[in-house]
């Protein structure tokens, strides 16, 4: 739609931020499980890789959350 609204009643940008935030949080949950699996398999190096990526996802999720809050409050 030309006014920036999609079929969900929020702007395309708000939808993109919400979806990306959700995906990052779900990814962090999966990475936590994968790190546990790696630990159980005795591979601490892989467990560390999964945890590092999980930490990066959480940091990114916080940035997207802040951006979403700005959008919802009308800020740019």
PLY file of the C-alpha trace (Angstrom):
ply
format ascii 1.0
element vertex 76
property float x
property float y
property float z
element edge 75
property int vertex1
property int vertex2
end_header
0.00 0.00 0.00
1.24 3.46 -0.74
0.77 4.79 2.82
3.29 2.33 4.25
0.62 0.15 5.88
0.45 -3.53 5.12
-2.43 -5.91 5.68
-1.64 -6.17 9.42
-2.49 -2.56 10.24
1.04 -1.50 11.10
3.65 0.16 8.92
5.90 -2.04 6.85
8.85 -0.92 8.97
7.08 -1.76 12.25
6.16 -5.17 10.86
9.76 -5.76 9.72
11.12 -4.76 13.14
8.63 -6.97 14.99
9.31 -9.95 12.73
13.07 -9.57 12.94
12.95 -9.21 16.72
10.84 -12.36 16.98
13.19 -14.28 14.71
16.24 -13.20 16.71
14.66 -14.26 20.00
13.56 -17.61 18.60
17.04 -18.09 17.16
18.57 -17.43 20.57
16.41 -20.15 22.09
17.54 -22.62 19.42
21.19 -21.64 19.84
20.95 -22.24 23.59
19.74 -25.79 22.86
22.50 -26.30 20.29
25.13 -25.18 22.81
23.78 -27.71 25.29
23.88 -30.40 22.62
27.50 -29.53 21.84
28.42 -29.68 25.53
26.76 -33.09 25.83
28.72 -34.24 22.79
31.92 -33.10 24.50
32.67 -30.30 22.03
33.22 -27.17 24.07
34.55 -25.28 21.06
31.25 -25.67 19.21
29.33 -24.88 22.39
31.27 -21.63 22.65
30.50 -20.81 19.01
26.79 -21.33 19.61
26.87 -19.23 22.80
28.76 -16.44 21.04
26.19 -16.35 18.28
23.41 -16.46 20.88
24.93 -13.44 22.65
25.19 -11.60 19.34
21.52 -12.39 18.61
20.49 -11.06 22.01
22.46 -7.85 21.47
20.87 -7.43 18.05
17.44 -8.16 19.51
17.96 -5.36 22.04
18.85 -2.96 19.22
15.75 -3.96 17.27
13.62 -3.61 20.40
14.90 -0.06 20.89
14.23 0.76 17.25
10.71 -0.64 17.54
10.07 1.44 20.67
11.19 4.56 18.78
8.87 3.72 15.88
5.91 3.05 18.15
6.43 6.31 20.01
6.47 8.21 16.73
10.18 8.99 16.76
12.51 8.59 13.85
0 1
1 2
2 3
3 4
4 5
5 6
6 7
7 8
8 9
9 10
10 11
11 12
12 13
13 14
14 15
15 16
16 17
17 18
18 19
19 20
20 21
21 22
22 23
23 24
24 25
25 26
26 27
27 28
28 29
29 30
30 31
31 32
32 33
33 34
34 35
35 36
36 37
37 38
38 39
39 40
40 41
41 42
42 43
43 44
44 45
45 46
46 47
47 48
48 49
49 50
50 51
51 52
52 53
53 54
54 55
55 56
56 57
57 58
58 59
59 60
60 61
61 62
62 63
63 64
64 65
65 66
66 67
67 68
68 69
69 70
70 71
71 72
72 73
73 74
74 75
